[in-house]
Amino acid sequence: MRNILFPVLLVLALAVTACGGGNQQSARENQPPAQENPQSAQGNEQPAQSGTITYESETGPIEVPADPQRVISLSGFTGNLMHLGVPVIGTDVWSKSAPQFAEQLKDVEEVSEEGLEKIIELEPDLIIALSTTKNLDKMSQIAPTVSYTWGALNIFDMHIEVGKAVNKEQEAREWVEGFRKRLEEAGAKIREKIGEDATVTVIEVYDKAIYVFGDNWARGTELLYQEMKLGMPEKVKENALASGYYALSPEVLPEFVGDYLIISKYSNADLSFQDTETYKNIPAVKNGRVLEMTGEGSSFSDPYTLEMQLELFEDFFLNSP
């Protein structure tokens, strides 16, 4: 009976809070439309630790479970949590639609920042969200709620920070250390193969829009430019390095494409530009130096996605003409 009454009472309490609190505005991450055989989402086989730990979050200290067993992720960090062996019981639509998580998340509930009743029904012991997520104050009444500002940390420090929140900092640090060493070694091999002066362009096609990316906007850009030290065309530097991304038209695409081209393609992408002579005459296209990858899921920066992208890049560069 207690399990039945608690959700009902909490819904009523949140309804009263909503009536007296007014509407809360929140800005979404300012980026192009986005949103990637891992372990089971419920694969933490270790005995649960009792009690709580104090996590020093962006908003101050928060008491969180020492070994969370029922986590809801509304943040884009679902892959980070699963890689650390943390059971995820609910996640956002972007994570659910990412192909690299399909098997892990097939039995995990899709939840949203607006769907508080479903979140209550799932009885989470921890909620991970973004600082721009709506209803954070109401979620904190359901379970300890940790929020992060998107882009405040680099992709590796972010994984470690998530590890701290779930009491798995050491595991997170060990993965980061090992993966960055792999990236350094891969970058050296690739530069030796393609030349130190070779340049790489990363674009994404979503519907009719084309974006080119700088060195910190996911889609593998952090790996290619920051970690593996591959070159970026000057035109990309001028227009996308500071802002992160830049929208362009098919007519000017040749000005932005370097020796190698990587295309992130969404399922709804209008690819008619690839049938034009303008595109076909780009040297990278003519030389067979184009890698196409699935857009859905490419904007994540968790260990599963990054490892998948590294494998794609190694195969592409080391076997390209």
C-alpha positions in Angstrom: 0.0 0.0 0.0 2.9 2.4 0.8 4.3 1.9 -2.7 0.9 2.8 -4.1 0.3 5.8 -1.9 3.7 7.4 -2.3 3.5 8.1 -6.1 0.0 9.4 -5.7 0.9 11.8 -2.8 4.0 13.0 -4.7 2.0 13.7 -7.8 -0.4 15.8 -5.7 2.5 17.6 -4.0 4.1 18.4 -7.4 0.8 19.6 -8.7 0.5 22.1 -5.8 4.1 23.2 -6.4 3.4 23.8 -10.0 0.3 25.9 -9.3 2.2 28.2 -7.0 5.5 28.3 -8.8 4.8 29.7 -12.3 6.3 28.6 -15.6 10.0 27.8 -15.7 11.8 28.7 -18.9 14.8 26.7 -20.1 17.0 27.0 -23.1 18.1 24.0 -25.0 21.6 23.3 -26.0 22.4 25.6 -28.9 23.5 23.2 -31.6 22.2 21.7 -34.8 19.5 19.0 -34.5 21.1 15.9 -33.1 20.7 13.0 -31.6 25.2 6.5 -30.5 28.1 -5.1 -28.3 28.0 -2.9 -25.1 27.3 -4.2 -21.6 23.7 -4.7 -20.4 22.1 -1.6 -19.0 21.2 -3.7 -16.0 24.6 -5.3 -15.9 25.9 -4.2 -12.5 26.3 -7.6 -10.8 28.2 -6.2 -7.8 26.5 -6.2 -4.4 24.9 -2.9 -3.7 26.6 -0.6 -1.2 24.3 0.9 1.4 24.2 4.5 2.4 25.0 7.7 0.6 28.0 9.8 -0.5 28.2 13.6 -0.8 28.8 14.6 -4.4 30.1 18.2 -5.0 27.9 19.2 -7.9 27.7 22.4 -10.0 24.9 23.6 -7.7 26.5 22.5 -4.4 26.8 19.3 -2.3 24.2 16.6 -2.9 23.6 13.4 -1.0 23.5 10.6 -3.6 23.3 6.8 -3.4 26.7 5.2 -2.8 25.7 2.5 -5.3 22.7 3.7 -7.4 20.6 1.0 -8.8 17.7 2.8 -10.5 19.0 5.8 -12.5 17.1 8.0 -14.8 19.2 9.9 -17.4 17.8 13.0 -19.1 21.2 14.3 -20.0 22.8 12.6 -23.0 25.1 10.9 -20.6 23.3 7.6 -20.7 26.2 5.8 -22.4 28.6 7.1 -19.7 26.4 5.6 -17.0 26.0 2.3 -18.7 29.7 2.0 -19.4 30.3 2.4 -15.7 28.0 -0.4 -15.0 25.2 1.7 -13.6 21.7 0.4 -14.1 19.6 2.9 -16.2 15.8 2.5 -15.9 14.7 5.5 -17.9 16.3 7.7 -20.5 15.6 10.5 -23.0 14.4 10.0 -26.6 17.8 10.8 -28.1 19.5 8.0 -26.3 16.7 5.6 -27.1 17.0 6.3 -30.8 20.8 6.0 -30.9 21.7 2.8 -32.8 24.7 1.9 -30.6 22.5 1.7 -27.6 19.6 -0.2 -29.2 20.3 -3.5 -27.5 21.1 -2.1 -24.1 18.1 0.2 -24.0 15.4 -1.9 -25.6 13.7 -2.6 -22.3 14.4 0.8 -20.7 11.6 3.3 -20.4 11.6 6.5 -22.5 11.1 9.5 -20.2 11.1 13.2 -20.6 11.4 16.4 -18.5 7.7 17.0 -18.8 6.6 13.4 -17.8 7.0 13.6 -14.1 4.3 11.0 -13.4 6.2 8.4 -15.3 9.4 9.3 -13.5 7.6 8.9 -10.2 6.3 5.5 -11.2 9.8 4.3 -12.0 10.9 5.1 -8.5 14.5 6.2 -9.3 17.2 6.5 -6.7 19.1 9.1 -8.8 18.3 11.4 -11.7 21.0 12.8 -14.0 20.0 15.8 -16.1 21.3 18.9 -17.9 21.2 22.4 -16.2 18.7 23.4 -18.9 16.3 20.5 -18.2 12.8 21.7 -17.2 11.4 20.8 -13.7 14.7 20.2 -12.0 13.2 21.4 -8.7 10.3 19.0 -8.9 12.6 16.1 -9.9 14.7 16.8 -6.8 11.6 16.0 -4.8 11.4 12.6 -6.4 15.1 11.6 -6.1 18.5 13.2 -5.7 19.0 15.1 -9.0 22.4 16.0 -10.4 22.6 18.4 -13.4 25.4 19.4 -15.6 26.0 22.3 -17.9 26.5 21.0 -21.4 30.0 21.8 -22.8 31.4 23.1 -19.4 33.9 20.2 -19.4 35.8 18.4 -22.1 34.5 15.0 -23.0 37.0 13.1 -20.9 36.6 15.3 -17.8 32.8 14.9 -18.2 33.1 11.1 -18.1 35.1 11.4 -14.9 32.6 13.8 -13.4 29.7 11.4 -14.1 31.9 8.7 -12.5 32.2 10.8 -9.3 28.4 11.2 -9.1 27.9 7.4 -9.2 30.8 6.6 -6.9 32.9 5.2 -9.8 35.6 7.8 -10.3 38.4 5.4 -10.4 36.8 3.3 -13.1 36.1 6.4 -15.2 39.7 7.7 -14.8 41.2 4.3 -15.8 39.1 4.2 -19.0 40.1 7.8 -19.9 43.7 7.1 -19.4 43.7 4.0 -21.5 41.6 5.5 -24.3 43.6 8.6 -24.7 46.7 6.4 -25.0 45.0 4.5 -27.8 44.1 7.8 -29.5 47.7 9.0 -29.4 48.9 5.8 -30.9 46.2 5.8 -33.6 46.9 9.5 -34.5 50.6 8.8 -35.0 49.8 5.9 -37.3 47.3 7.8 -39.3 49.5 10.9 -39.7 52.3 8.7 -40.9 49.9 7.2 -43.5 48.2 10.3 -44.8 50.9 12.9 -44.1 51.3 15.5 -41.4 49.9 18.2 -43.6 46.7 16.4 -44.7 43.4 18.0 -43.6 40.1 16.5 -42.6 36.6 18.0 -42.8 33.6 16.8 -40.7 30.1 17.8 -41.9 26.6 16.7 -41.0 23.5 16.6 -43.1 20.2 17.0 -41.3 17.1 17.4 -43.5 18.1 20.0 -46.0 20.8 21.6 -43.7 24.5 21.1 -44.0 26.8 21.9 -41.1 30.6 21.9 -40.8 32.2 21.4 -37.4 35.2 22.7 -35.4 37.2 20.6 -32.9 34.7 20.3 -30.0 31.2 19.5 -31.4 31.1 15.7 -31.1 30.7 13.7 -34.4 34.3 12.5 -33.6 35.7 16.0 -33.8 37.5 15.9 -30.4 39.1 12.7 -31.4 40.3 13.8 -34.9 41.5 17.2 -34.1 42.3 17.5 -30.4 43.6 14.0 -29.7 44.9 12.5 -33.0 46.2 15.9 -34.1 44.8 15.8 -37.6 44.7 18.9 -39.7 41.7 21.2 -40.2 41.2 23.2 -43.5 41.7 27.0 -43.1 38.2 27.8 -44.2 36.8 25.6 -41.4 39.1 27.2 -38.9 37.9 30.6 -39.9 34.1 29.8 -39.7 33.6 26.9 -37.3 36.5 26.7 -34.8 35.3 29.4 -32.5 31.6 28.8 -32.7 31.7 25.0 -32.9 29.7 24.6 -36.1 28.8 26.6 -39.2 25.9 26.2 -41.6 26.7 26.3 -45.3 25.2 25.7 -48.7 26.1 22.9 -51.1 27.5 25.5 -53.5 30.3 26.5 -51.2 31.0 23.1 -49.8 34.1 22.6 -51.9 35.8 25.5 -50.2 35.5 23.8 -46.8 36.5 20.2 -47.7 40.0 19.1 -47.0 41.9 16.0 -48.2 39.5 13.8 -46.4 35.7 14.2 -45.8 33.6 12.7 -43.0 29.8 12.9 -43.4 27.4 12.4 -40.5 24.1 11.6 -42.2 20.7 11.6 -40.5 18.0 9.3 -41.9 16.0 12.3 -43.0 18.9 13.9 -44.8 18.4 15.4 -48.2 21.5 14.0 -50.1 20.6 15.4 -53.5 23.7 17.6 -53.3 25.8 14.5 -53.7 24.4 14.0 -57.2 25.7 17.4 -58.3 28.9 18.0 -60.3 29.9 20.5 -57.6 30.1 17.7 -55.1 31.5 15.0 -57.4 34.4 17.3 -58.4 35.6 17.8 -54.9 39.1 16.2 -54.8 38.4 14.2 -51.7 35.3 12.7 -53.4 37.1 12.0 -56.6 39.9 10.3 -54.7 37.5 8.1 -52.7 38.4 9.7 -49.4 34.9 10.0 -48.0 33.6 8.3 -44.8 29.9 8.3 -44.2 28.5 7.5 -40.7 25.0 7.4 -39.2 23.9 10.8 -37.9 21.6 9.3 -35.2 23.8 8.9 -32.2 27.0 10.5 -33.6 26.6 13.5 -31.3 27.1 11.5 -28.1 30.6 11.6 -26.4 30.4 8.5 -24.1 32.9 5.7 -24.1 30.8 3.4 -26.3 30.4 6.1 -29.0 34.0 7.2 -28.9 35.3 3.7 -29.2 33.0 3.0 -32.1 34.2 6.2 -33.8 37.8 5.5 -33.3 37.4 2.1 -35.0 35.7 3.7 -37.9 38.4 6.4 -38.3 41.3 3.9 -38.0 39.8 1.7 -40.7 39.0 4.7 -42.9 42.3 6.5 -42.8 44.6 3.5 -42.8 42.8 1.9 -45.8 41.9 4.9 -47.9 43.6 5.4 -51.2 
